[in-house]
């Protein structure tokens, strides 16, 4: 199926802003992006969020990303900690460069989110101490790819019963850079 995209069709899809609109009328989005020293994805996603029409954008990111975010995206609000009030936001975007730390730190805040939500990933790879497979599948749906790290034969058998898309065996060789794993296979 061929679809022609032209300026006229795009302009027909865009909502018209009232001439007296201000940022307080256009919605407040919360973006969870950028783990420690991974700020580029948070900057790009924050800019995209602003360009898409959000009146205000708050970026929940690692404290180490503060200077880069506030310099590159001064119109966004930097949040080093999970906000206390869900009601302050009309949309939530999760994903670019967060790893697992943001999930752990804000699990309770996001567990009963009722506003629009965007999670950007074709899939995820989870470790044994990360989010449970069942939770990841529930959040991502059946079409997303989920991989699971395994560190012993018992975990391999368990992974087979979970219907994960692939498993990653870790570690195969000893390495001085990753000390929180089981002995090599």
N, C-alpha and C positions, 0 to 999 in steps of 0.2 A: 504494500500500500504506500503510495507516494503522497506526501503531504507538503504543500507549498507553504512556506513561512515567509510572509512579507510584512512590511511595516504596518499596512492597513489592518491585517488580521491581528497582529500583536496589539495594536492600539485599541481594537474592539474588545480584547480580553481584559485589558487593564481597567481597574476601578478608577473612576474620576475622583480626585480629592476636592473637597470643598475649598473655595477660595480663601476662607477664613480658617483653614485647618492649621493646627499646631501639633507639636510632637506629643502632647498629652492626649490628643484625640485619636492618634494613629496606632495605639497599642504599644505594649511594653513586652519585648521578647527577652527570654533568658537563654543564653548560649553557654553550654558547658563544653569548653574546648581548651586544649593545650595543657598537657601535664608539665612537670618541672623541665624548664629550658626547652620546651617545644612550643614556642609562641607563634610561629609563622602560620600554622593552620588556624589558630584562634583569630589572628588578624584578618586572614582572608575570609573566614566564615563570618566574622563580625561585620566586615565591610559588605559582604553579600547580603547579610541580614538587613543592614541599613538601606542598601540600594533597593531591596525588594519592597520597601515601604514601611517597615517598622518605625514607629515614632521614636521609641527609645529602645536601646539594646544594652543589656547588662551581660558582661562576660565573666563567668565563674571560671577562674583559672588559678594556676599555681602562683604563689607570691613571687617566685623567681621570674615570672613573665610580666610583672607589673610595669616596669619601665618601658619595655618594648611595646606592650599593648597601649599604654597611655600616650606614648609618643607617636605610634603609627595610627592609632585610632582614637584621637582625643574626644570624639563625640560619643564614644561608648562609655559605659560605667563599668569600672573594674571592680570585681567582687572576689576577695581572697577566700571567703568563707560562704558556705551554703546559706542562702537567705532564709529568714525565719517565716516569711509569709508567702504562701503560694498565690494568694489572691492578687498580689502586685503584678503578676505576669499573665499575659493572654496567650503566649506561645512559648514552647520549649524546644530547643535544638540540642541534641547530645551527639558527640562523636568524634570530631576531628582531633586526633592526637591525645586522647585522654588516658589511654591505658586502663588499668583497673582501679587506680587510686580514687578517681572521682566517684566511681560507683560505691566504693566502700564508705567514703566520707559523706555521701548524700543519699544513701539508700532509703532512709526513712522519708526524706523530703520528696523523693520522686515516686515512692511506692503507690501513692494514691492520686497521681496527677490526673486531672480531668480536662485540662485545656488541650488545644492542638499540640501535637508532639511530632518532632522529626528526629529520627535516629539515622545517622548517615553511615551505613556500612553495607557492603555486599555480604558480609559475614563477620564472624568473630572467632578468635581462637582463645579458649579458656584453659587455665591451669587448674590443678587440683584444689588450690586454695582460693580460687576466684568464685565468681557467681556460679551457682549450681546450673547444670545443663538444662534442667526443666525450666528454670526461670529465664534463661537466655532464649530458649525455643519459644516460650510464651511471649516474650517481648518482641522477638524478631519475626516470628511467623514461620511457616513451613518452607518458604521459598529461599530463605537465607542460608548461607553456609555456616556450619558450626564445627569447629575442630576442637579437639581435646588433647591436652598433654597427659601422657601416662608415664609413670616412673617404675612400674613393676608389672609382673604378669597378672596379678589380681586386678589391677586397674584396667588392663587390656580386656579381660573378660567382662568387667563391668561396663566398659565403653561399648562393647559389642551389643549389650542389651539396651543401651541408650539410643541407638540409631543415630550416632553422630556421623557427620559427613566424612570426616577423616580423623585419624589420630596421629599425634606427633610423639615419638618416643624420645624421652629426655632423661638423662643425658646418655648419649652413645659413647662419648669420650669425656674424660675428666678435663676440666678447664679451670684455671685460676680466677677467671672473671665472673663465674656464676657459682656461688658457694651455697645457695639455698636449694640444691637439688639432691636427689638420692644418688647413691653410688652408680657409676656407669654400668650399663648392661654388659 
